[in-house]
Amino acid sequence: MGEIWLTHGKLSIPYGIVNASVHVEQGRIAAIRSRAPRGAKEINLQGAFLAPGFIDLHIWGDPRVVAREAVKGGATAFLTTLGPAAPEKLAAEVVSHVDAIRQMTDETGARCLGLHLEGPFLNPARGGALPRRWMRPSAMQELRGLAQIAGNHLKLMTLAPELSGAREIIRWCRQHGVVASLGHSEADAAVAQRAVEAGAKAVTHVFNGMRPFHHRQPSLVDVALAESRLTTMVIADGVHVSPLAFRLLVRAKGVDGVALVTDSIRHQGWDVVERGGAYYARRGILAGSCLTMIDAVRNAMRFANLTLHEAVRMASSVPAKLLRLDRVTGSLEVGKRADLVAFDDHFHVHLTIAGGHIVYKRSA
C-alpha cells in the first residue's frame, strides 16, 4: 500500500477511544495525529472504529485458506491448529502446514504466526469431538521430533497436565519459547497448580474440555479463574460458554487475563452439522464454533457489559502478549506493525490491513 493516511476514524488506542488519523508507511504505524497533512494520500474511514488487528490463537483449516478468509472478520494474524492423529500422520500434517506457512506473504491475508498443537497429549475422558483414539501420554521423544520438523513455527501446545510426563513437556515448552496451555483435562486443582509452577501460561477454551466448577472439588477451572499467571482462552459464542459464565470469567480474570478465540472449524472439512450458532459432530458432541473474531468482540461487549476498547484488547493485545509479540503488534501505537481493522457500529468489517497491505475491503 505504500504510504497512506487513515483519516476520520475512532481509534482504539491503549488508553481508550480517540478521534484521530493514522499514518501508515512501510508496513508500520508511522504517526497518530489529529488530522492528516494537507494533500496527503488518505482513506477516509467516515467515522468507523479503527482497532489493532485481531489475533486468533485457535482456528482450524489450511492456513492459506484461513489467511484469506479470517481477514473478513478482522483477524490479521492467527495460529493454525492441529489435533491428535497417529504419530506418522501428525508429523506429516506438521510438515504440510509449515510448508504452507513458508509460502505465505503479507499480501496473502492474515499472517500465520505458527502452529498450535492441540494434542496429542490429551485426556480422552475429556476429548470432546477430537479423535480420542490418538490421544496419548506425554512423550518427550515425540515432542522433540515434532519440534524439529516445525522449527520455530511451534508456538502453542495444549496438553492435559495430569498425564504422565506432562510437567516435563511444560518445562520443555518454557525453555523453548512455546506457550504451554492446559486443556482437554481431568486435572484437579492441585495438579493444575503444579503445572502452573512448571511454567504453564494459558488454558485452552476455558470451561470446555475440563471438569466443571464444583465448590468442594476444585479442578482446572478453579485454577484458571484464580491464577493470575494463566491467560484464559475463551470461545465467546454464547454456546460453548454462556453469557453469564463469560461475565464471571471476566470478573475473575480481568480484561487482560482473557483472550478471545474462535476455535472455528468452518475451514477444516470435518463431518459436522451447524446448529444454533455452533458446529456439532454427528454423534451430537459440540465440535467447534461458527465465530469470527469480530463476532467475538461484539459478544464480549454484550455478554459482560464491556466497552469496545476492553473487548478489542481481549482480541489483540492479550494474545499478542501471550505470544510475546506485544512489542511489535497487538496495539495501535507508533512503531508497531500496521495490522489494523476498521468496522462500523454494527460490527461490519470495512477494511483490514496486515503489515501495511490492504487484505480485505468490503464492497459497497
N, C-alpha and C positions, 0 to 999 in steps of 0.2 A: 504494500500500500504506500510505502514511502513515508513522506511527511504529511500529516493531516491534523486538523483540529476538530475535536468533537465538541460541539457547542450547544448551549441552551439545554443542558441536562441537569438532572438532580442526582448528584454524585453520592454514592455510599462510600465515604472515606472512613478511616479507622475510628473517628470520633463522632460520626453521625451523618446526617444528610445535608448537603450544601448545594446551592445553585452555583455552578461553575463550568468551565470549559477545560478540556484535557488536550494536551499536545502530545501526539504520538510520533515518534521519529526513530527509525532504525530498530523497530521492534520493541521499543521501550517507552515508558511514560516519561516524557522529557520535561513536562511542566503542567501545573494545575493553576489556572488563573481565573479571575472573574469573567474575563472575556478574551477572545482571540484577537491578535493584532489585525489592524485593518488590512484587507487584501489577502489574508491568509486563506489557503485552501481548507474548506471545512465541510463537515457533515452536520447538519442541523438536527439535533435529536428531538426538537419540538416538545421539550418538557418531559421526555421519557427518563426513567431512572437509568443510571449508569453504575454498574457494580463490577467488582472484580469477577472474573470468570469463575464458574463453579468447578469444583474438583470432586469427581465421583470415585470413591475408593473401592466400590463394589458393583461391577457391572459385567455382564456376560456377553460373549459373542466374538466373532472375528474382529480383532482390533481395528482393521481397516474399515469395516462396516460401522462399528461403533463410532469411530472418529468422524465419519461423515454425518451420522445421524444424531449423535449426542449434542452437537452444537445447536440444533434446533431447540433444545431445552436449556440452552445457556451454559452447557459444560464446555470448558476449554481444555480440560485435562482429565485423565482417568487412569485407573489401574484395571487391567484386563484380568478377569478371574478364571481360574481353572480349578475343577473339583476333583474328587477321588477317582482314580482309574487304576487299572493294572499297571504295575511298575513300568513296563516297556511302553505302554500306551501313553502314560503320563509324561514320560521322558520325551516321547515323540511330539506330544502336544506343546511342551515347553519349547522344543526346537522350532516348531511351526510358528508359535506366537512371537518368539524372539526374532525370527527371520522377518515376520510381518512388521514388527516394530522398527527394525533397522531400515526397512524400505520406506517408512513414512517420513513426511516432511511437514513443516509448519503449514504449508498450503493444503495438506490433506484434510485438515479439520481440527478436531480436538487432539491434543498431544497425549499419546500414550506414555505414561510415566514409568510403566513396568508391569510386573506380574504380581497378582495377589493369588497365592496358593491357598485355597480354602480346602485344606486337607493335603495329603490323605490321612493325617494323624488325628482322626476324629473318633468320637464315641458313637458307634452305630445305634445305641439306645436313644440318642438324640440326633439321628441322621436326617430327619425331615425328608425332603424329596431327593436328597443326594443319594447316590448308589452305596448302600450300606456294605455290600459285599467287598468293596475295595477300601473300606476304612480299616486301618491297621495301627498297631502300636508304633510309637515313635522310634525311628531308626536313624541314627546319625549317618550311617553309611549311605542310605538312600538320599537323605537331605544333601549331603556333600556332593553326591552325583548330580542331583537336580541343580544345585547351586553352580556347579562347574559348567553345566550346559547353559544356564541362564545368565551367567556372568553378573554384571552389575545391574541387570534388569529385575532381579528378585527384590521386591520392596516390602512385601507384607505377607505374613503367613498366619493362617488361622489354625489353631490346634486345641485339643482338649487337654487341660493341664493334669487331669487325673491319670492319664495313660502312662505306662512305664516309659522312662526316658524323656518325658516331656520337659522337665526342668533343664536337662542338658541341651535340648533343642532351643529352649528360650534363651539360655546363656549364649549359645552359638549365635542366635539372631542378634542379640545385643552387641556382641563383639564384631559382627559383620555388617552392622547398619541396616538390618532388616527389622521391621516392626513385627513383634510377636503379639498376636491378638488371640484372645480366648473365646472359644465358641464351640457349638455342637458338643456340649459337655454335660456330664452329670456331676460335676465337681461340687463339693460342699464349700463353705466359706473358708475353712482352714486351708484346703488345697489351693483354692483360688488366691488366697493371700500369699501363700508361699510362691506361687507363680509370679505375682507382682514383685516380691522381693528378689526373684531371679532375673527380673527385667521385662516382664510383660508390660505392654504400653497401651493396649486397647482391648475392647470387647466387640466382637462381631455380631451384627444385628441383635442388639441387646433385647432381652425378653424372649427372643425366638431361639430355639435350639438349645435350651438350657432349662434346668429345674425352675419352676415358678417360685415367686416370692412366698415365703412362709415365715411367720413371726417367731416360730420356735425352732425351725430347721433352716438356718441361713445357708445360702448357696452362692453361686457365682453372681446371681442377680444382686444380692445384698452387697457384695464387694464392689460390683460395678457401680452401684448407686453411691456408696460411701467412700470409695478410694479415689482421692484426688489425682493419683498418678495414672489413672486409667481414663482414656478417651473412649466414650461410648458411641459406636456407630449405630444409627437407628434408621429404620425404614418408616418414614412418616407418611404412610398412605391411609391411615385410619383402619386398615385391615390387619396387617402384621402387628401393629401396636395401636391400641385405642387412643383417641384424643386425650382421655383422662390419664392414661398411663404415660403418654408423651409429656403431659403437663407435669406430672410427678417427676419424671426424669429430668426435665429442665430445672425444676425447683431444687432437686437434689444435687445436680451436677453444675448448674450454671451454664450459661450460653457457651462458654469456652471449653466446656467438657463434653460437648455433644457435636458429632459430625453427621450431617445428613448424607445418606447414601440411597441409591435406588434399588440395588440388588435386582436390577431389571434383567429378565431373561428373554425379552422380546426378540433379540437377535441371535438367540442360542440355538433355535431349531428343535427344542425338546417337544415331546408329545404331551402338550398341556392344553387346558381349556381356560378361557378367560371368564371370570365370574365376579361380579361385584367389585371390580377395581383391582383384582389380583389374578394371578395365574395359579391353577391347581393341576397336580398330576392326576392321571386317570383314576387312581385309587383314592382320590379325594384329599390328598395332602397338599397343604399350602406350599407352593413351589417358588414363588418369586413375585415381584411387583410389576405393575404397569407404569410406574412413576417415571417422570423425567425430573431433572434437578430443579427446574423452575416450579414444577408441581410441589416438590418437597418444601421449597422455600415458602410458597403460598400456604401450604398446610401447616407448617411450623408456626406461622403467624396466627393462623386461625385457631389451631388447637391449644396454644399456650399463651395467647394474647401477647405475642412478641411484636416488637417494632420491626419494620422492614430491615433496618440496619442490623438488628440482632440475628434475624433469620439468615441474612446474607453471610454473616460471619460463620455460621454453622456450615455453610456450603462452600466456603472459600478459605478463610484464614485458619479455621480449626484443622481441616485436612492438610493444608499446607504445612502447618506447624508439626503435625504428627509425622509427616514425611521429611521433616527438617528442610523444607523448601521455602520457609517463610521469609528468608532474606531476599528471594528473587521473585516470588509470586504470592498470590493469595490475598493481596490487599491493593487498594487503589492509592499508590504512593509514587512519588517521583523516583525514577531509577529502576523501578521494577518492570518485569515483562509486561507488555501491553496485551494482557489477557483480560478481555472486557466483555460484558454483556449489557445490552440496552433492552429494556422492556417497559411496557406501559402499566397503567393502573389495574388492568385486567390480567396481568401476568402473561401477556403475549410477548414473546421474544421478537424483537425487530432487527437486532443486529448482534452478531457475535464476532469478536476479533480475537485471534490467537496468535501470539507473537508478532503483533502488528499487522497481520493479514486478515482481511475480511473473509471469514469462512462460512458465514451464513447471513443472508439478508432477506427478510420477509418480503414477499411480493405484495404489491399494493392491494 
